[in-house]
Amino acid sequence: MAKSSDKRIAVTLECQVCRRRNYITTKNKVNDRERIEMKKYCRWDRSHTVHKETR
């Protein structure tokens, strides 16, 4: 029997402006096959920027 957490994986989000890895979140790998992009606050840029999933 598979665990319920096997479908959700931890991903790291990297700021596209300063290239720092600011956030760690989870995503459902069954529903979201591509890399996710979110607008999040970057404390080094002091603004909301696009953060992409890294490998």
DSSP file (Angstrom, degrees, kcal/mol; ACC not computed):
  #  RESIDUE AA STRUCTURE BP1 BP2  ACC     N-H-->O    O-->H-N    N-H-->O    O-->H-N    TCO  KAPPA ALPHA  PHI   PSI    X-CA   Y-CA   Z-CA
    1    1 A M              0   0    0      0, 0.0     2,-0.2     0, 0.0     0, 0.0   0.000 360.0 360.0 360.0 130.8    0.0    0.0    0.0
    2    2 A A        -     0   0    0      1,-0.1     2,-0.1     2,-0.0     0, 0.0  -0.490 360.0-112.0 -82.5 148.7    1.4    3.4   -1.1
    3    3 A K    >   -     0   0    0     -2,-0.2     3,-1.0     1,-0.1     4,-0.2  -0.409  18.6-126.7 -72.6 153.9    1.7    6.3    1.3
    4    4 A S  G >  S+     0   0    0      1,-0.2     3,-0.8     2,-0.1     4,-0.2   0.758 108.1  61.3 -72.1 -22.9   -0.5    9.3    0.7
    5    5 A S  G 3  S+     0   0    0      1,-0.2     3,-0.5     2,-0.2    -1,-0.2   0.485  79.4  86.0 -83.7  -1.2    2.5   11.6    0.7
    6    6 A D  G <  S+     0   0    0     -3,-1.0    -1,-0.2     1,-0.2    -2,-0.1   0.774  86.9  54.0 -68.4 -24.5    4.1    9.8   -2.3
    7    7 A K  S <  S+     0   0    0     -3,-0.8    22,-2.5    -4,-0.2    23,-0.5   0.715 101.2  66.6 -82.3 -20.6    2.1   12.1   -4.6
    8    8 A R  E     -A   28   0A   0     -3,-0.5     2,-0.3    -4,-0.2    20,-0.2  -0.883  66.4-174.3-105.7 130.2    3.4   15.3   -3.0
    9    9 A I  E     -A   27   0A   0     18,-2.5    18,-2.2    -2,-0.5     2,-0.4  -0.876  26.9-112.9-121.2 154.2    7.0   16.2   -3.3
   10   10 A A  E     -A   26   0A   0     -2,-0.3     2,-0.3    16,-0.2    16,-0.3  -0.712  36.1-174.8 -84.9 133.0    9.1   19.1   -1.8
   11   11 A V  E     -A   25   0A   0     14,-3.4    14,-2.6    -2,-0.4     2,-0.4  -0.925  19.5-132.7-127.2 153.4   10.4   21.6   -4.3
   12   12 A T  E     -AB  24  54A   0     42,-0.5    42,-2.5    -2,-0.3     2,-0.5  -0.890  16.5-145.0-106.4 135.1   12.7   24.6   -3.9
   13   13 A L  E     -AB  23  53A   0     10,-3.0    10,-1.3    -2,-0.4     9,-1.0  -0.870  12.0-160.6-104.6 132.1   11.7   28.0   -5.4
   14   14 A E  E     -AB  21  52A   0     38,-3.1    38,-2.4    -2,-0.5     7,-0.2  -0.921  21.3-118.7-114.9 134.1   14.5   30.3   -6.8
   15   15 A C  E  >  - B   0  51A   0      5,-2.8     4,-1.0    -2,-0.4    36,-0.2  -0.489  14.7-148.8 -67.9 135.5   14.1   34.0   -7.4
   16   16 A Q  T  4 S+     0   0    0     34,-2.3    -1,-0.1    -2,-0.2    35,-0.1   0.593  92.5  48.2 -83.9 -10.2   14.6   34.8  -11.1
   17   17 A V  T  4 S+     0   0    0     33,-0.3    -1,-0.1     3,-0.1    34,-0.1   0.905 128.7  16.0 -92.1 -54.9   16.1   38.2  -10.3
   18   18 A C  T  4 S-     0   0    0      2,-0.1    -2,-0.1     0, 0.0     3,-0.1   0.552  93.1-132.2 -99.9  -8.4   18.7   37.6   -7.6
   19   19 A R     <  +     0   0    0     -4,-1.0     2,-0.3     1,-0.2    -3,-0.1   0.687  55.9 142.3  66.7  21.4   18.9   33.7   -8.2
   20   20 A R        -     0   0    0      1,-0.0    -5,-2.8    -6,-0.0     2,-1.0  -0.696  56.7-123.6 -91.4 148.2   18.7   33.0   -4.4
   21   21 A R  E     +A   14   0A   0     -2,-0.3    -7,-0.2    -7,-0.2     3,-0.0  -0.790  44.5 159.8 -92.8 102.2   16.7   30.0   -3.3
   22   22 A N  E     +     0   0A   0     -9,-1.0     2,-0.3    -2,-1.0    -1,-0.2   0.795  48.4  41.4 -97.8 -33.5   14.2   31.6   -0.9
   23   23 A Y  E     -A   13   0A   0    -10,-1.3   -10,-3.0    17,-0.0     2,-0.4  -0.880  49.5-161.1-127.7 149.9   11.3   29.2   -0.5
   24   24 A I  E     +A   12   0A   0     -2,-0.3     2,-0.2   -12,-0.2   -12,-0.2  -1.000  29.9 153.5-124.5 128.4   10.6   25.5    0.0
   25   25 A T  E     -A   11   0A   0    -14,-2.6   -14,-3.4    -2,-0.4     2,-0.3  -0.813  36.0-111.6-141.4 179.3    7.1   24.2   -0.8
   26   26 A T  E     -A   10   0A   0    -16,-0.3     2,-0.3    -2,-0.2   -16,-0.2  -0.861  25.0-173.8-117.7 155.2    5.3   21.1   -1.9
   27   27 A K  E     -A    9   0A   0    -18,-2.2   -18,-2.5    -2,-0.3     2,-0.8  -0.982  32.7-110.1-143.5 156.1    3.5   20.2   -5.1
   28   28 A N  E  >  -A    8   0A   0     -2,-0.3     4,-2.5   -20,-0.2   -20,-0.2  -0.776  24.7-162.3 -86.1 112.0    1.4   17.4   -6.4
   29   29 A K  T  4 S+     0   0    0    -22,-2.5    -1,-0.1    -2,-0.8   -21,-0.1   0.664  86.3  58.1 -74.9 -14.0    3.6   15.6   -9.0
   30   30 A V  T  4 S+     0   0    0    -23,-0.5    -1,-0.2     1,-0.1     3,-0.2   0.908 117.4  29.8 -77.2 -43.8    0.6   13.8  -10.5
   31   31 A N  T  4 S+     0   0    0      1,-0.2     2,-0.7    -3,-0.1    -2,-0.2   0.815 122.8  48.3 -86.2 -32.6   -1.3   17.0  -11.3
   32   32 A D     <  +     0   0    0     -4,-2.5    -1,-0.2     1,-0.2     4,-0.1  -0.822  57.3 160.7-114.8  91.0    1.6   19.4  -11.9
   33   33 A R        +     0   0    0     -2,-0.7    -1,-0.2    -3,-0.2     3,-0.1   0.856  58.1  67.7 -77.7 -36.3    4.1   17.8  -14.2
   34   34 A E  S    S-     0   0    0      1,-0.1     2,-0.2     0, 0.0    -2,-0.0  -0.238 100.7 -83.9 -80.0 170.9    5.9   21.0  -15.3
   35   35 A R        -     0   0    0     18,-0.1     2,-0.2     1,-0.1    -1,-0.1  -0.553  50.4-124.1 -72.7 139.3    8.0   23.2  -13.1
   36   36 A I        -     0   0    0     -2,-0.2    17,-1.8    -4,-0.1     2,-0.4  -0.555  19.3-159.4 -89.0 152.2    5.9   25.7  -11.2
   37   37 A E  E     +C   52   0A   0     15,-0.2     2,-0.3    -2,-0.2    15,-0.2  -0.996  14.4 174.3-128.0 134.2    6.2   29.5  -11.2
   38   38 A M  E     -C   51   0A   0     13,-2.6    13,-3.4    -2,-0.4     2,-0.8  -0.984  34.0-123.2-138.0 148.8    4.9   31.7   -8.4
   39   39 A K  E     +C   50   0A   0     -2,-0.3     2,-0.3    11,-0.2    11,-0.2  -0.856  47.5 163.1 -90.4 115.1    5.1   35.4   -7.6
   40   40 A K  E     -C   49   0A   0      9,-2.3     9,-2.6    -2,-0.8     2,-0.4  -0.851  42.9 -93.4-130.5 163.4    6.6   35.6   -4.2
   41   41 A Y  E     -C   48   0A   0     -2,-0.3     2,-0.6     7,-0.2     7,-0.2  -0.654  31.3-157.6 -80.9 129.1    8.2   38.2   -2.0
   42   42 A C  E  >> -C   47   0A   0      5,-2.5     4,-1.7    -2,-0.4     5,-1.2  -0.936   3.8-159.3-106.3 118.4   12.0   38.3   -2.2
   43   43 A R  T  45S+     0   0    0     -2,-0.6    -1,-0.1     1,-0.2     5,-0.1   0.717  90.7  54.0 -74.1 -18.3   13.5   40.0    0.8
   44   44 A W  T  45S+     0   0    0      1,-0.1    -1,-0.2     3,-0.1    -2,-0.0   0.833 117.6  35.2 -82.1 -33.5   16.8   40.8   -0.9
   45   45 A D  T  45S-     0   0    0      2,-0.2    -2,-0.2    -3,-0.1    -1,-0.1   0.641 100.5-139.2 -87.8 -17.1   15.1   42.6   -3.8
   46   46 A R  T  <5S+     0   0    0     -4,-1.7     2,-0.3     1,-0.2    -3,-0.2   0.866  70.3  82.0  57.9  40.2   12.4   44.0   -1.5
   47   47 A S  E   <S- C   0  42A   0     -5,-1.2    -5,-2.5    -7,-0.1     2,-0.6  -0.969  90.6 -85.9-158.1 169.1    9.7   43.3   -4.1
   48   48 A H  E     + C   0  41A   0     -2,-0.3     2,-0.3    -7,-0.2    -7,-0.2  -0.745  54.8 168.6 -83.7 123.8    7.5   40.6   -5.4
   49   49 A T  E     - C   0  40A   0     -9,-2.6    -9,-2.3    -2,-0.6     2,-0.4  -0.822  40.9 -86.1-130.2 168.3    9.3   38.7   -8.2
   50   50 A V  E     - C   0  39A   0     -2,-0.3   -34,-2.3   -11,-0.2     2,-0.4  -0.630  39.4-163.9 -78.2 131.0    8.8   35.5  -10.1
   51   51 A H  E     -BC  15  38A   0    -13,-3.4   -13,-2.6    -2,-0.4     2,-0.3  -0.973   5.2-161.5-116.8 130.5   10.2   32.3   -8.4
   52   52 A K  E     -BC  14  37A   0    -38,-2.4   -38,-3.1    -2,-0.4   -15,-0.2  -0.800  25.4-101.9-112.0 153.5   10.7   29.1  -10.4
   53   53 A E  E     -B   13   0A   0    -17,-1.8     2,-0.2    -2,-0.3   -40,-0.2  -0.498  36.7-156.0 -70.5 136.2   11.1   25.6   -9.2
   54   54 A T  E      B   12   0A   0    -42,-2.5   -42,-0.5    -2,-0.2    -1,-0.0  -0.686 360.0 360.0-108.5 167.1   14.6   24.2   -9.2
   55   55 A R              0   0    0     -2,-0.2    -1,-0.1   -44,-0.1    -2,-0.0   0.414 360.0 360.0 -98.6 360.0   15.8   20.6   -9.5
